[in-house]
C-alpha cells in the first residue's frame, strides 16, 4: 500500500501542471513539484496554509466567493485567474477545481489543477493588436477608395458635362 501511494504521488509530481489538494476550508494538503515551480513555494512551506493566501488570486471578490461556494457544494469549477508568484509577479492561470470525496461519499476537499497560460494570453493579445491594426489599415484603405470613387464620379460628371457642351456647340 505504501508503495502504491508513493507511485501515485510520483505520478502527480511528473505532471507538468500544478496539482494541489485543498480541504473544504481551503487549506492546502498536497502540493506537487510543478506547483512549486509555478508558484515559487515549496510543499513544506505551503502545506497547512490557505490556498488564497499562498497564490493571492487577483480579481473580483465575487469570483473568489463563487469559487469557495462551488468547493463547499462539491461542484466542479473551471476558469481563468490572475495569481501571484512568491516573488510578487502576477500571471494568468487556467484553473480546474474538482471535488474530492471520502469513502463515505462525504465531500472532504478539492483537487486544483492549474496551468500557466501566460504565453496563450500574450498570443491572444498580439492577435488582438494585429486585428486592431489590420482594421485600422482597412478603414484607411476604404476611406481612400471612397475618396477615389467620389473623385471619379466628379470626373465622369465633368466629362458628361463637357460632352454635352461639345454636342451643343457642334449642333
C-alpha positions in Angstrom: 0.0 0.0 0.0 2.9 2.4 0.8 4.5 1.6 -2.5 1.2 2.3 -4.3 0.9 5.6 -2.5 4.5 6.6 -3.5 3.8 5.6 -7.1 0.6 7.7 -7.2 2.4 10.7 -5.7 5.2 10.2 -8.2 2.6 10.4 -11.0 1.3 13.7 -9.7 4.9 15.0 -9.5 5.5 14.0 -13.1 2.6 16.1 -14.4 3.5 19.5 -16.0 0.6 21.2 -14.3 0.3 22.4 -10.7 -1.8 19.8 -8.7 -2.9 21.0 -5.3 -5.2 19.3 -2.9 -7.2 21.6 -0.7 -9.5 20.7 2.2 -13.1 22.1 2.4 -11.8 25.2 4.2 -9.2 26.0 1.5 -6.2 24.6 3.5 -3.5 23.1 1.3 -3.0 19.3 2.0 -0.9 18.4 -1.1 1.4 20.5 -3.4 3.2 18.8 -6.3 6.6 19.7 -7.8 5.2 21.7 -10.7 3.2 23.8 -8.2 6.5 24.5 -6.5 7.9 25.8 -9.8 4.8 27.6 -10.9 4.2 29.5 -7.6 7.7 29.6 -6.1 6.7 28.0 -2.8 8.0 24.5 -1.7 5.5 22.0 -0.4 6.7 22.2 3.2 6.2 26.0 3.1 2.5 25.8 2.0 1.1 22.6 3.5 -1.4 23.8 6.1 -1.8 27.3 4.7 -4.9 28.6 2.9 -4.6 28.4 -0.9 -5.9 32.0 -1.3 -3.1 33.3 0.9 -0.4 31.5 -0.9 -1.5 32.1 -4.5 -3.1 35.5 -3.9 -5.6 35.3 -6.7 -6.4 38.7 -8.0 -9.8 39.7 -9.3 -13.2 40.3 -8.0 -14.2 39.2 -4.6 -17.4 37.9 -6.2 -15.4 35.4 -8.3 -13.5 34.2 -5.2 -16.8 33.8 -3.3 -18.2 31.8 -6.3 -15.2 29.5 -6.3 -15.5 28.9 -2.5 -19.2 28.3 -2.8 -18.6 25.7 -5.5 -16.0 24.0 -3.3 -18.4 23.8 -0.4 -21.2 22.4 -2.6 -18.9 19.8 -4.3 -19.2 21.3 -7.7 -16.5 21.4 -10.4 -15.3 24.8 -11.4 -13.1 25.9 -14.3 -11.9 29.4 -15.0 -9.1 31.8 -15.6 -7.5 33.7 -12.7 -4.7 36.1 -12.3 -2.5 34.7 -9.5 0.8 35.8 -7.9 4.1 34.0 -7.7 6.0 34.1 -4.5 8.2 36.9 -5.9 5.2 39.1 -6.5 4.9 38.6 -10.2 1.4 38.2 -11.4 0.5 35.7 -14.2 -2.7 34.2 -15.6 -3.6 30.5 -15.0 -6.4 28.2 -16.1 -7.7 26.5 -13.0 -9.9 23.5 -12.7 -11.3 22.6 -9.2 -12.8 19.1 -8.8 -14.4 17.8 -5.6 -12.8 15.1 -3.6 -15.0 12.7 -1.6 -14.0 10.2 1.1 -15.1 6.5 1.1 -18.4 7.5 2.7 -19.1 9.9 -0.2 -18.6 12.9 2.1 -17.0 16.0 0.5 -13.6 16.5 2.0 -11.9 18.9 -0.3 -10.9 19.9 -3.8 -8.1 19.0 -6.2 -7.0 22.0 -8.1 -5.1 21.7 -11.4 -3.5 24.9 -12.6 -1.8 25.7 -15.9 0.2 28.9 -16.6 -1.5 30.5 -19.7 0.9 33.5 -20.0 2.0 32.5 -23.5 -1.5 31.9 -24.6 -2.7 35.3 -23.2 0.3 37.0 -24.9 -0.6 35.4 -28.2 -4.2 36.4 -27.8 -3.2 40.0 -27.1 -0.8 40.0 -30.1 -3.6 38.7 -32.3 -6.0 41.3 -31.0 -3.4 44.0 -31.7 -3.0 42.7 -35.2 -6.7 42.7 -35.7 -6.9 46.3 -34.5 -4.1 47.3 -36.7 -5.5 45.5 -39.8 -8.9 47.0 -39.1 -7.3 50.5 -38.9 -5.5 49.8 -42.2 -8.6 48.5 -43.9 -10.6 51.5 -42.7 -7.9 53.8 -44.1 -7.9 51.9 -47.5 -11.7 52.0 -47.6 -11.6 55.8 -47.0 -9.1 56.2 -49.8 -11.3 54.1 -52.1 -14.3 56.1 -51.1 -12.4 59.4 -52.0 -11.2 57.9 -55.3 -14.7 56.8 -56.2 -16.1 60.2 -55.4 -13.3 61.8 -57.5 -14.0 59.5 -60.4 -17.8 60.3 -60.2 -16.9 64.0 -60.3 -14.6 63.4 -63.3 -17.3 61.4 -65.1 -19.8 64.1 -64.4 -17.4 66.8 -65.7 -16.8 64.6 -68.7 -20.5 64.2 -69.4 -21.0 68.0 -69.0 -18.1 68.6 -71.4 -19.6 66.1 -73.9 -23.0 67.9 -73.6 -21.4 71.3 -74.2 -19.4 69.8 -77.1 -22.6 68.3 -78.6 -24.4 71.6 -78.1 -21.7 73.6 -79.7 -21.4 71.1 -82.5 -25.1 71.1 -83.1 
